[in-house]
């Protein structure tokens, strides 16, 4: 059995899927097995998956489209490898991604999950932004202070290019009902219980392009709706861990961010989005009461 399972979830990803898969086969660390799971794509993704290298891989196809986080949670249940890496269909893992990540795991045996910095590439694969490359290592201890920091800062954890102990994902599964903020929701639940490590060196190329599902969610304001749900759920469960000042600061900061976003939508003539965002201003403003 391999030491690392790499999950590559796919939905209508034919444009960049070949690059993503070949970047995994180019890893300098070779003790892995690739799980490619197609979420009932309607494009050429499934045929492309079948045409790529057969060694060290398991392929599966969902009978119906169930979404990214449901696909990840479902796949986790069958994995036996000690570690799980995740690479998204649009992205490219740098050749030393796994080797570096596993070296960090060996050097810091108390950690349960890690992620590294990233470079941003465009649709053509050209680098548009370079991530910080200082080799700084930060170990994040579990508990309320780390949880509150993530409430304030948002999803600092990068799911694509992450490496996590399999037992963690089985104990803390993704919430399948959240198509956009499932990573943020998972991080907030996990960081209360497990140690994370952040490595400030780019180990993955994240592709940014207009066809991404996340771009559509942003255009519809889905991210704001889901982030409100996630914050509300966390404060309902653990709000007593915070003082009034902390809850007020969180509520006002998030309200201000939504107001800025609404102003930008109005400025660009996106009145429907602005109207949707305006409904969340009073909701964020009252989060402190939970």
N, C-alpha and C positions, 0 to 999 in steps of 0.2 A: 504494500500500500504506500502511496506517495505521502510526503510530509505536508504538502500544501494542496488544497483544492482551490482552483481559480474559477469563479463563476463569471460568465459573460452573458448577461441577459440581453435578449434581442427582441426588438419589435420594429419592423419596417426599417431595418438598419443597413440595407444593402450597399448604400453609397460608401460607407466607411468601414464596413465589417471586416473586409479582407485585411485592411491595415491593422485593425485591433487584434485579430487572431494571429497574424504573422508577428506582431510585436511580442506576443506571449511565447511563440515558438522561438523567438530570438533571445530569450532570457539566458543569462549566464548561469543562473541557478536552475538545475534540471530536475529536481525531485518534486515534480508537481503533476497534477492531473487537471485537465481543463473540462469544465462543465458548461457547454453551450446550450442555453435554453431559449427556444423561440416561443414568444408569447402570441402564437397564432397570427403571424405576419401575413399581410396581403401583398407584399412585394416579392422580390426574388431572394429574400434572405435565406429561406430554407434550402433552396437549391444551392446557394453559395456555400452554406455551411457544409453540405454534403460533399462539395467539391474540394474542400480544403484538407490539409493533412489529417490522417486518421490516427496517428500515434498519440498516446497519452490523452485521449479525449473521450468524453461521454456526451452524447447529444440527446436532446429531448424536445418535444414540441407540445405545448399546451393545446388541449382540445378547443379552447376558447380563450379570448383575450381576458386576462385577469388582472393585469397591471404589473408594474415593476416590483413593488414591494411584496405583493402576494407571490410573484414568481420567485423572488429571493427567499422568502420564508418557506415556501414549498420545497425548494431545492435544498435548503439547509437541512431539512429533516432526514435526507438520505445520505448526507456526507459523513464519512468516517475519518477523514484526514484531521490532523491536529489543528491546523490553521486554515483559514479561509481568506483568500484575496478576492477582491471584486474589481473588475475592469468594465467600464461602460462601452457600448458598441461604437461610439463616436471617437473614443480616445485611443491613445497609444501608450503602452508601458515602455519606459526606457529600458534598454537591455540589462541594466544593473538593478532594476527595481526589486525583484525578489531577493537577489543576493544581498543587497544592502539591508532590506527589511528583515531578513532572517538573521543577519549578523547583529542587528540591533536587538532582536528578540533574544538571542543567545546572551548578549551582554547585559540585558536587563530582564532577567527571568521572572520578575514580579509583575511585569506588565501583561495586560490581557488584550490590548488593541493598540495599533499604531497607524499613523499616517504621515505623509511627507508633503513638502511643498510641490508646486506644479508650475509648468510653463503653459501658456495659453497659445493655441494655434487656431488658424482660420480654416475655412472650408477646404482650401487647397493644401493644407498641412504646413503653411508658413507660420513661423513663430511671430506672434503679435505682442506678447508680453512675457518677459522673463521673470520667474519667481526668485525670491531671495535665496542666495546660495551661501550661507554662512556656516553650515554644518552644526548649527546650534541644536542641542537636544534639550527638550523640556519634558519632564515627567509630570503628569497631571494626576494628583491624588484624588481618590473618590471622596464624595461628601457634599455637604451643603454649599461651601464656598465655591467649589468648581461648578456645581449646578447653577448657582445664581449668576456666575460669570457668563455661562452659556445662555441663560435667559436674557441677559443684557446684550450680549454680542451676536447672538444668532448661531447658525450652524458652522462652527469653526472646523469641524471634522469633515474631511473630504472622502466621500464614499468610494469614488473611483481611484484605485491605487492604494486602498486601505488593506490592512492585514489584521485579522482578528482571530482569537481562539474560537474554534468551532463550538465548544461548550457554552461560550458566551451567547452566541446567536441562538442556540437552542434554549437557553434559559431566558433570554430577552429577545423574543422575535420581533420582526418589523410589524407595524400596524398596517395591514393590507388596505385599510379604508382611506389612506392618505396618499393620493397620487403625486403630490408635489413635495410635501414636508415630512415624508416618512423618515428621511435621514435625520432631520432635526428632532423629531419626536423620539426616535431611537436613542440619539445621543443624550438627550435630557434624562431618559430613564437609565441609561447605562452609566453615565458619569457619576451618578450617586452611589454606584456599587463597585466599579472596576477602575483600574489604573490605565491611563492612556499615555502614549508617548508621541510627541510631535518632533519630526526631524526637518530642520530647515535647509533642505536641499531638494531641488526638483527631481522627482523620480517618475513623473508621468506627464504626458502632453494632454491637456484638456482641450477639446475642440469646441469652439464657440461658433454657432451658425444659426441662421434664422429658422431652419427646419426642425430644431430640437423641440421636444415636448415641453421642456422647461420654458422656452421662449413663448409658446402659446399660453402656458399657465400665467406667465408674467403679464402678457397682453390682456388677459381676462381678469386679472386681479386674484386669481386662484391662490397665489402664494400668501396674500394678505389674509384671505378667509381662513386658510389652513393654519397659518401662524397664530391667528387669534384663537382658534380652537385648541391648538397645542399649548399655548400659554395659559389659557383658561383652565384646561385640564390639569396642568402642573400646579397652578396656584390653588385650585380646589383641593388637590391631594396634599400639597406640601406648603401651602401659604403660611401656616403657623410657624414654619422654620424661619420666616423673614419678619423683620420689624416693619412698622408702618412706613418709615422713611424709605426703606428699600422697595417696598411695594409701590409707593408713590413715584419714586424715581423711574421704576420700570414702566409704569403706566404712562407717565408723561413723555418719556423718551420714545416709546412705541407710537404714541399718538402723534408726536411731532414728525416722525418718519412717514407715517401714513399721510399726514397733511402735506408734506413736501411732495410725496408721490402724486397726490391728487392735484396739486398745483401744476406739476409737470404735465399731467394728462390734459388739464385745461389749456395750458399753453400750447400744446400740440393739437388741439381740437379734438381730443378723444373724450367726448362728453359722456358717453355711456360708461366708460371706465371710471371717469371722475365721479359720476353719480354713485357707482357701486362702491368706490373707495370711501365716499363721504359717509356711507352708512356704518362704516367701521370706526369712525373717529369717536363717537360717544361710547362705543363698546370698549375700545382700548382705554379710553379715558377713565372708565369705571372699573378697570381690572384691579385696582388697588383695594377694592372693597372685599375681594374674595379671600 
